[in-house]
Amino acid sequence: MGFFIVGLADGSVSSFNMTLWFSILAAAAAVLFVGHRLHLHGRTGLAIAVLAILAVPGLLYGLFALIMIVNPPRWN
């Protein structure tokens, strides 16, 4: 959300890519909304599974960073 607001301020979010930004933000909001509603209706396991969708990219990046720390690559 912060990148979107900064992009609006400096002009890098234009009419060309604004639909992409809105779709990404709407998808993230929908995942949060659905996960919360499932939790309210007692479907905690399914809510955790839905909310895990947003956690997967962060976990993959963390795994990548850990691999780069443990086994440093040769960039030459």
Secondary structure, 3 states (H helix, E strand, C coil): CHHHHHHHHHCCCCCCCHHHHHHHHHHHHHHHHHHHHHHHCCCHHHHHHHHHHHHHHHHHHHHHHHHHHHCCCCCC
